[in-house]
Amino acid sequence: VEVLHAWGMTELSPLGTLCTLKNKHLELPPQEQMKIRLKQGRAIFGIDFKIVDEQGHEQPNDGKAYGDLLVKGPWVIKEYFKQEGASPLQGGWFPTGDVATVDPDGFLQITDRSKDVIKSGGEWISSIDVENIAMAHPDVAMAACIGMAHPKWDERPIVVVVKKPTATVTRDELLKFYEGKIAKWQIPDDVVFVESIPLGATGKMLKTRLREQLTGYQLPQ
C-alpha cells in the first residue's frame, strides 16, 4: 500500500496539496525519494500558493527561503460565518498561519506555525526543527521550543524539556546534542527542564500558556 503525504485545512475545502513524485524523482535512491515524500507536496488543480516575507514580498521557490504561506482558489474561504462581512483575505490570498518553503519543483514544506516561528537577527528559526532534534535524544520525553526576547537579536530560542523517568541528561549535554544537526545560530540559547508542558484538549502544546509560565525568565548572558 502506497501512502501519500497531503496537506489541507477546513478553509481550503479541505485539500491543498498532494505529494506525488515527478518522473525524474523515481530514479533517485529510496532515501532521497523519502526526503521528497515527507514534504506536503504540490498544489492540487485549482489551488495556488506562494510564500511572502513580513512586508508581503513574494519569496523565491528555492527550497531555502522561508515565508508566510498564502493560498487562493475558487473554493478557498472568502469570509467566516457571522463575521459581519470582514474578509480574512489579503489581496485575494488566504493567510494560512503557516510558515513554509517551496522548492524549485513546486513542493511545499511547512516548517512551523507563523505564531511559533522564532525571528532572530532577521532570520527565521523553525521551532519544530528544534523540538524534533530534542525529541530524538533518548532522555527526552517532551520538548517545546519558544522564542524569548533578546536585546540584540529580537528573539532567541530556548527549548523547554520534560525528561523521561530516571533520565540524567544535563543542559550542556542536550545543547551539545544539537551540534552538526542545525546551523550554530539556530541552536537554543538555553534548556529549561520542567515537570510538564501544558497541553490542549487535542494534545497540542499550549505555547502561549508556557510563555506565561516562564514570565520573568532571563536568557543566560
N, C-alpha and C positions, 0 to 999 in steps of 0.2 A: 504494500500500500504506500503510495507516494503522498507525503504530507507537504502541503504548500503553505508558506507564510503569507498572511494577508493583514491588512490594516483597514480600519474604518471607525466610524463613530455615528451616533444617532443622527447628528446633524447632516450626515452625508447620505443617509437613507439606505443602508449604512456603509456600504463598501467603498473604499477609496483606492486601494492598491491590491495587487496580487503579484507574488514573487514567482515568476516563471523565467527560467533561464533562456538566454538567447542561444542560437545555434553555436556561435563561437565559444560559448562557455562550456558546451558539452565535451570539448576536447581538453578541458582543464583537469588536473588531478582532483580526486574526490575532496581533499581538504580545501582546495581553492574554490571548488563549487559550493562547499558548505558555507564559506565566508559570504558568498553572494546570497545563498538561500536564507541566511539569518537576517538579511535586510527586509524591510517591509515590502519592497518590490516596486513595480512600475504602475503608473496610473492606469486604471481601467478606462474603457471607452466612455467618453463624456465628462471625464474628470481631468482638470488641470491643476497643477500645484506649482508653487515657487517658494523660495526662502528669501527673506529680506532681513536687513540689519535693523538696528534700533531707529534709524532715520527713514526706514521704508525703502531703502535702495536694494534692488534685487542682487542676490549673491550668485556667484558662478556655480555651475554644476561640475565641480571638480572633485567631489568626494572629500574635500578638506574644509571648505568654508561652512561655518555654522550660520543658521539664521532661523527666524520665526517662520513656522510653516503656515502658508496661506493656501486655501483651496477654493476653487469655484467650479460650477457645473450646473446644468439645468435642474437637477434635483437636490442641490445643496440648499440648506435652510436660508431663507431671506430675512425672517424675523421670528421671534419667540412668541408663543401664545400669551395673550394678556399683558404684553409689554408696551402697550399704548403706541404701537407703530414704530417704536425705536428699533433700528436695524443694527445687528452686530457687524454687518459687512464693512470692510474698509476698501473703498473704491471698487466694489463689486466682488471682493475676495473675502472669504470667511477665515478669521483667525482661529486656528485650532487650539492654540495654547501649548503647542509642542515646539521644541527646537529640533532641527534636523539638518542633515547634509544630503546632497543629491550628487551621485557620481556621473561621469560623462555619458553613461549608458541610460541615465534616467532612473536609476534605482534609488529609492528613498530609504534613508536610515534615520529613524527617530532616536535622538540621543538623550533627551530629557524633556521635562515639562518647563515651559517658559518661566514659571514662578519659582522653580527649583534650581535652574541653571545658575552657576556662580560666575560673576563677571569680575575678573581680576586683571587690573592693568590693561584694560582694553581687549583682553582675550576671554573666551568663554570656556568654562570648565564643566564638563558633564558630571553631575552628582551621581548619576547611575554608574558611570565608569568607575568612579572612586569607590562606590559601595560594592560593586561586583568584585573588585580586587580584594577588599577587606573580607568579603564573604568566602573567598577562596582559601583564606587562612584556616587551618584545621581547628584553631581555638576560638573562632568567632561564630556566635550563634545568630546575631543580627547586627546590621550596620546601617547607619543613616548619615549621609553627608549633607552638611548645610554650610552656607556662607556666613562669615562673621565680618563685621565692619573692620576695615583696616585704614589707617590714616594716609597711606601712600598708594595702595593698590585697590582702594574702594572695598573690595571683599577678598577674603582668603578662605579656603575650605578647611573645615575640620571634620573628622569622622567620629561619630558617636557610636560606641560599640557595646553590645551585650556579649559577655564571654559565655562560652559553654561551661557547664558544671565542671569543676576541678581544673579548668584551664588556667594557665600561668603566664600567658603572653603579656609582655610589657608594652608600654607606649613606644619605646625605641625599637623594639623588635618588630612591631607592626609597621612603623614608618619605614624601616629598612626593607620590609616585605614588598613595598611599592617600587623599590629601585629597579629600573630596567623594564618596568611594565607600562609606565606612562612617563610623559615628559617631567623633568625635575620640577618645573614650576607648577605642575598640576598636583604634586604630592601634597597631602594635607599638612597644614602647619602644626596640627595637634591631634591627639587622640583623647577622647573623653570617655571613660568607662562608666556605664550606668547599669542599674538593675533591670530596667525595662525601657522600651521605646513605645510611646503611645500609638495605638492603632485605632483605625476607624472600624465601622461595622463590617466592611468588606475586607478587612485585613490590610488596608493600605496604611503606610506610616503617616502619622499626622505631624508633618514637619512644622506647621505653624505652632502647634502646642509644644513641640520640642524646643523651638526657639524661645517660647515663653518660659519654659523651664530653665533655660540657660541665660535668662536675663541677668546681667551683671558679670557674665563670663568675660574674661580678658585673654586675648591671644598672647602666647608666650613672646617675650621680647627677643 
